[in-house]
Amino acid sequence: PARDGWRVAFPVLLVLGILACLFGLAAFLLFGSTGSDTTTPAEDWLIGAICCLLPIGGLGAILLAFGGAIWYTRIRDS
């Protein structure tokens, strides 16, 4: 019964992690390609990376790491 919670948490973290990574990448590509009169294209990409890719994609990577840790420590041998 105690392992049932881990068996539910693993796919939930996996799906949320993948979605967050994809959403962060999509937001980065959308905001990085927008043109502005006051910034250069390189600055747009940098702002997109700092505002979208790092926090959103980073959260997805953390969720995936937690899911992997749950699988490796709790589910793998059962």
Backbone as numpy.savetxt, mean C-alpha at the origin, in Angstrom:
# Nx Ny Nz CAx CAy CAz Cx Cy Cz
-9.66 -22.85 17.50 -10.46 -21.62 17.50 -9.62 -20.35 17.50
-8.48 -20.37 18.18 -7.63 -19.17 18.22 -7.03 -18.88 16.86
-6.78 -19.91 16.07 -6.19 -19.71 14.75 -7.20 -19.20 13.72
-8.49 -19.33 14.02 -9.49 -18.86 13.07 -9.40 -17.35 12.86
-9.10 -16.62 13.91 -8.92 -15.17 13.78 -7.76 -14.82 12.87
-6.67 -15.56 12.99 -5.51 -15.32 12.13 -5.83 -15.68 10.69
-6.63 -16.73 10.50 -7.00 -17.14 9.14 -7.90 -16.11 8.47
-8.63 -15.33 9.25 -9.45 -14.25 8.70 -8.60 -13.01 8.48
-7.71 -12.71 9.42 -6.88 -11.51 9.34 -5.93 -11.54 8.14
-5.40 -12.72 7.83 -4.42 -12.82 6.75 -4.98 -12.36 5.40
-6.11 -12.91 4.91 -6.59 -12.44 3.60 -7.09 -11.00 3.63
-7.63 -10.57 4.77 -8.08 -9.18 4.87 -6.90 -8.24 4.72
-5.82 -8.50 5.44 -4.63 -7.67 5.32 -4.02 -7.74 3.93
-4.06 -8.91 3.34 -3.52 -9.09 1.99 -4.29 -8.23 0.98
-5.60 -8.31 1.01 -6.43 -7.55 0.07 -6.30 -6.05 0.32
-6.37 -5.63 1.58 -6.24 -4.20 1.88 -4.86 -3.67 1.49
-3.82 -4.47 1.70 -2.48 -4.06 1.33 -2.32 -3.88 -0.17
-2.85 -4.83 -0.92 -2.77 -4.73 -2.38 -3.57 -3.53 -2.88
-4.76 -3.33 -2.35 -5.58 -2.19 -2.77 -4.91 -0.86 -2.43
-4.32 -0.77 -1.26 -3.64 0.46 -0.88 -2.43 0.73 -1.77
-1.68 -0.31 -2.11 -0.54 -0.14 -3.02 -1.01 0.32 -4.40
-2.06 -0.30 -4.91 -2.58 0.10 -6.22 -3.16 1.50 -6.20
-3.88 1.85 -5.13 -4.44 3.19 -5.02 -3.33 4.23 -4.91
-2.29 3.94 -4.14 -1.17 4.87 -4.04 -0.46 5.07 -5.37
-0.28 3.99 -6.10 0.35 4.08 -7.42 -0.51 4.88 -8.40
-1.82 4.62 -8.38 -2.73 5.35 -9.27 -2.75 6.84 -8.93
-2.81 7.16 -7.65 -2.80 8.57 -7.24 -1.49 9.24 -7.62
-0.39 8.51 -7.46 0.92 9.05 -7.85 0.96 9.35 -9.34
0.47 8.42 -10.16 0.48 8.64 -11.60 -0.45 9.77 -12.02
-1.60 9.88 -11.36 -2.53 10.96 -11.70 -2.00 12.33 -11.29
-1.52 12.44 -10.05 -1.04 13.74 -9.58 0.33 14.07 -10.12
1.12 13.08 -10.45 2.45 13.35 -10.99 2.42 13.83 -12.42
1.35 13.53 -13.14 1.29 13.91 -14.54 0.48 15.18 -14.77
-0.06 15.78 -13.72 -0.81 17.02 -13.90 0.14 18.17 -14.15
-0.20 18.99 -15.08 0.64 20.13 -15.40 0.24 21.35 -14.59
1.21 22.17 -14.29 0.96 23.38 -13.53 1.86 24.48 -14.08
1.37 25.71 -13.99 2.16 26.84 -14.49 3.28 27.21 -13.52
3.13 26.83 -12.26 4.11 27.26 -11.26 5.15 26.20 -10.93
4.95 24.97 -11.38 5.92 23.91 -11.06 6.36 23.21 -12.35
7.54 22.63 -12.27 8.07 21.87 -13.41 7.52 20.44 -13.33
7.62 19.69 -14.42 7.16 18.30 -14.38 7.90 17.46 -13.33
9.18 17.72 -13.13 9.93 16.97 -12.10 9.40 17.29 -10.71
9.05 18.54 -10.46 8.47 18.90 -9.17 7.11 18.27 -8.98
6.32 18.18 -10.05 5.01 17.52 -9.97 5.16 16.05 -9.58
6.14 15.38 -10.18 6.38 13.96 -9.84 6.85 13.82 -8.40
7.69 14.75 -7.94 8.19 14.69 -6.57 7.05 14.93 -5.57
6.22 15.91 -5.84 5.08 16.18 -4.97 4.12 14.98 -4.97
3.89 14.39 -6.14 3.04 13.20 -6.21 3.61 12.05 -5.41
4.92 11.89 -5.44 5.55 10.80 -4.68 5.45 11.05 -3.19
5.68 12.28 -2.77 5.65 12.59 -1.34 4.23 12.54 -0.80
3.27 13.02 -1.56 1.89 13.13 -1.05 1.07 11.86 -1.27
1.38 11.07 -2.27 0.53 9.93 -2.61 1.24 8.59 -2.46
2.34 8.45 -3.14 2.99 7.15 -3.21 3.56 6.70 -1.86
4.26 7.59 -1.19 4.87 7.20 0.08 3.85 6.89 1.17
2.88 7.77 1.45 1.97 7.43 2.55 0.98 6.32 2.22
0.38 6.37 1.05 -0.65 5.38 0.71 -0.01 4.05 0.33
0.96 4.09 -0.57 1.67 2.87 -0.94 2.46 2.29 0.22
3.00 3.15 1.06 3.73 2.68 2.24 2.81 1.97 3.22
1.61 2.49 3.40 0.63 1.81 4.25 0.29 0.44 3.67
0.14 0.37 2.36 -0.12 -0.92 1.72 1.01 -1.90 1.94
2.24 -1.41 1.85 3.40 -2.29 2.08 3.46 -2.77 3.52
3.11 -1.90 4.46 3.08 -2.31 5.87 2.00 -3.36 6.10
0.82 -3.16 5.53 -0.25 -4.15 5.66 0.16 -5.49 5.07
0.82 -5.45 3.92 1.29 -6.69 3.31 2.36 -7.36 4.18
3.21 -6.57 4.79 4.24 -7.14 5.68 3.59 -7.80 6.90
2.59 -7.15 7.48 1.88 -7.76 8.61 1.17 -9.04 8.19
0.55 -9.01 7.02 -0.09 -10.23 6.51 0.91 -11.35 6.31
2.07 -11.02 5.76 3.12 -12.02 5.58 3.64 -12.55 6.91
3.75 -11.67 7.89 4.20 -12.12 9.20 3.17 -13.03 9.85
1.90 -12.72 9.69 0.85 -13.59 10.23 0.90 -14.95 9.55
1.04 -14.94 8.24 1.10 -16.22 7.53 2.31 -17.03 7.99
3.46 -16.37 8.08 4.70 -17.08 8.41 4.70 -17.61 9.84
4.16 -16.84 10.78 4.23 -17.25 12.18 3.03 -18.03 12.67
1.87 -17.86 12.07 0.66 -18.44 12.64 -0.02 -19.48 11.74
0.07 -19.32 10.43 -0.75 -20.15 9.54 0.08 -21.18 8.78
1.31 -20.88 8.48 2.13 -21.70 7.59 2.20 -23.17 7.99
2.38 -23.47 9.24 2.57 -24.85 9.69 1.30 -25.60 9.98
0.17 -24.91 9.95 -1.08 -25.62 10.30 -1.79 -26.19 9.10
